[in-house]
Amino acid sequence: MPSRNCCRSLGFNVGEPETEVQNMVASVDFHRRFDLEEIARNFRSAEYEPEVFPGLIFRMEESSVAFLLFVEGEGVCVGAKSEEEIEEGINRIEETIG
């Protein structure tokens, strides 16, 4: 991919890019197993349809962050806009599901 300077030297008007973090994704190992069916029964913010997808979707209230949790204790955090949101989400999962 050509650099901005290379494009400018060819006569193209290339401005400075504006960036904004929209979505960070992080993988997490909780070092424990999850009973996904129990979590789905006990939390309104959890969605679990094992016939469709092997993970449970756990949405954080008042946030755009969600976690995909798997039986073996691994998870994927999606929708965060900062590392702080990821850490906060991990803490809330640990406190909520214990």
C-alpha positions in Angstrom: 0.0 0.0 0.0 1.5 3.3 -1.0 2.3 5.9 1.7 0.7 9.3 1.9 4.0 10.9 0.8 4.2 8.7 -2.2 0.7 9.6 -3.2 1.4 13.3 -2.6 4.5 13.1 -4.8 2.3 11.8 -7.6 0.1 14.9 -7.3 -2.8 13.4 -5.2 -4.3 15.6 -2.5 -4.0 13.4 0.6 -5.1 14.9 3.9 -4.3 13.7 7.4 -6.5 10.8 8.4 -8.9 11.2 11.3 -9.2 8.1 13.6 -11.7 7.2 16.2 -11.8 3.9 18.0 -15.2 2.3 17.3 -14.8 -1.3 18.5 -12.0 -3.1 20.4 -12.0 -6.9 20.6 -10.2 -8.7 23.4 -9.8 -12.4 24.2 -10.0 -13.4 27.9 -9.2 -16.6 29.8 -11.2 -16.7 33.0 -9.3 -19.8 34.2 -12.5 -21.6 35.1 -15.3 -23.5 33.4 -18.7 -21.9 32.8 -22.1 -23.6 33.0 -23.6 -21.7 30.2 -27.1 -23.1 30.6 -27.2 -22.0 34.3 -26.0 -18.5 33.4 -28.6 -18.2 30.7 -31.4 -19.2 33.2 -30.2 -16.7 35.8 -29.4 -13.6 33.9 -31.7 -11.6 31.6 -28.7 -10.1 29.8 -27.6 -13.6 28.6 -28.5 -15.2 25.3 -27.7 -18.9 24.8 -28.8 -20.9 21.8 -26.3 -23.8 21.6 -28.0 -25.2 18.4 -27.0 -21.9 16.6 -23.8 -20.9 18.4 -21.7 -22.7 21.0 -21.1 -19.6 23.1 -23.3 -17.5 25.4 -23.7 -13.8 24.7 -23.6 -11.8 27.9 -24.4 -8.1 27.3 -23.3 -5.5 29.8 -26.1 -3.3 31.0 -25.8 0.4 30.2 -22.9 -0.3 27.9 -22.2 -1.4 24.3 -19.8 -4.1 25.6 -20.7 -7.7 25.3 -18.9 -11.0 26.1 -19.0 -14.2 24.2 -18.4 -16.9 26.9 -17.5 -20.5 26.2 -17.8 -23.6 28.4 -14.0 -24.0 28.8 -13.7 -20.5 30.5 -12.6 -18.5 27.5 -14.3 -15.4 26.4 -14.2 -12.6 23.8 -15.1 -9.0 24.6 -16.6 -7.0 21.8 -17.9 -3.5 21.5 -15.5 -1.7 23.9 -14.0 1.6 22.9 -11.2 1.6 25.4 -9.0 -0.8 27.5 -10.8 0.6 30.6 -14.1 -0.6 29.3 -12.7 -4.0 28.7 -11.2 -4.2 32.2 -14.5 -3.0 33.7 -16.4 -5.6 31.7 -14.1 -8.4 32.9 -14.5 -7.3 36.5 -18.3 -7.2 36.1 -18.3 -10.7 34.6 -16.2 -12.0 37.5 -18.4 -10.3 40.1 -21.7 -11.3 38.5 -21.0 -14.8 37.5 -18.3 -15.5 40.2 
